[in-house]
Amino acid sequence: MTFDFPADGEAFTKASTLGNFINGADQPAIGGGLLPVENPRHGQVIGQVADSDARDVEAAVAAARAAFPGWRDTPLKERVQVLFRLKSLLERELMPLARIVADENGKTVAEGVASVQKGIECLEFGISVPNMAAGGQLEVSRGVSCRVQYEPLGVVAGVVPFNFPIMVPMWMLPQALVAGNTFVMKPSEQTPYGMARVAELFAEAGLPAGVLNLVNGGRAAVEALVDHPDVKAFGFVGSTRVAKLLYERSAATGRRALCLGGAKNHLVVVPDADVALTAQNVIASAFGCAGQRCMAASVLIAVGDCEHVIDAIVEQAKAIRLGEDMGCIINAASVERIEGYITDAEARGARVRVDGRGAGQGRAGYWVGPTVLDDVTADMPAGCEEIFGPVLSIIRVATVDQALAIENANPYGNAASIYTTSGAVAEYCVQRFEAGMVAVNIGVPVPREPFPFGGFNRSKFGHGDITGWDGFRFWTRPRKVTTKWALQADQTWMS
């Protein structure tokens, strides 16, 4: 794939039209359709991307299917060499990739750098898989041995969101490819350029044509991938509504699916919390990436007298500089939705301590400033629904058990944190949070590799987690082999 995108990360730059990446080559959508891609920082179209349909998906799956036997039969240690070379190329291209992410997503360049670096960390785990994937062998009885070998499934597919256009694909690709699968990925139509460049780097690293294919577009492409009979496993990261629909649709075909949805993450603060650590941590969690991430803190539950902590959070929120400390919102519709939650909360009695509405007035692009809502209740939309923007809602309670009841009652179960200097309080909450990822004094409890990423309840549909060893097992099937080569003189019931 070749395209021109001299991304700057801040100044407006144009990009060329982007097709699909099928069988190692750039291909326009068969129907000729194109979708505009905006730079949200400037509110202008930077380029166009293919709007694919089922015919394009069929072409991509056919290429992956044809490439599968050769890739499957490539020894594991040779497959992983491609990932080794890719790691060096991603490190070489770190800043250009970060600028592409900033241009198409609206993050700051620093956030773009961090997201690419996290993708590289995920790649590093994929590189380590051969050290674990050999399986075990044991003589289970006299002359009888058992072993496990992990085999690829065939053609697999993934659909990824706009908010981390390079990092989230790296949750899936390393484990799936090193296992011997071939892959069809649909990047977000809002942020397709970063993954397109990564596909070029895969090819430069020596990945054979057809092993990785990109199909761009919208709903039609996603549904065609989910429905295709040759796609043996399907991964998705996005909203809960879509994750549930796609999981049910994929599971109905009998294939495996793992679909990660949304979140309403809770941070519980008690009076003994370290003020400086807590304020800095909460600010980074709530307003990093403009709150457009499933790990963002969206509810702060203050237990008892935490006014000193809340005041510090409010002051730091007011000091955030748009465009420098915090990026923009992905599109105009999201700005309208986010500001609607703020206005609704205010109408229901919440106090707007920091107001981010109207931050875009007088400037290009799509902006909502950091917002802190106080005296929110758990039944307000701002207190229980995913906003996916830079809005922190504060709910006040008298006891830790009341805080836990609010967290546990929420239908999501992605992440939760407790801020305290008491080990007893920390452990009490960690064991009772109804969330798949929990933390003490950390506002973004993303497990670092090799630990897996994934939530509970309506934050995830499917078994296991999408990264780490769970991810490798999701993209493989275990074959169990039992052998016996000689008749034993002293037979047992097993022999």
Secondary structure, 3 states (H helix, E strand, C coil): CCCCCCCCCCCCCCCCCECEEECCEEECCCCCCEEEEEECCCCEEEEEEECCCHHHHHHHHHHHHHHHHHHHCCCHHHHHHHHHHHHHHHHHCHHHHHHHHHHHHCCCHHHHHHHHHHHHHHHHHHHHHHHCCCCCEEEEECCEEEEEEEEECCEEEEECCCCCCCCCHHHHHHHHHHCCCEEEEECCCCCCHHHHHHHHHHHHCCCCCCCEEECCCCHHHHHHHHHCCCEEEEEEECCHHHHHHHHHHHHCCCCEEEEECCCCEEEEECCCCCHHHHHHHHHHHHHHHHHCCCCCEEEEEEECCCHHHHHHHHHHHHCCCECCCECCCCCHHHHHHHHHHHHHHHHCCCEEEECCCCCCCCCCCCCCCCEEEECCCCCCHHHHCCCCCCEEEEEEECCHHHHHHHHHHCCEECEEEEECCCHHHHHHHHCCCCCCEEEECCCCCCCCCCCCCCCEECCEECCCCCCHHHHHHHCEEEEEEEEECCCCCCCCCCC
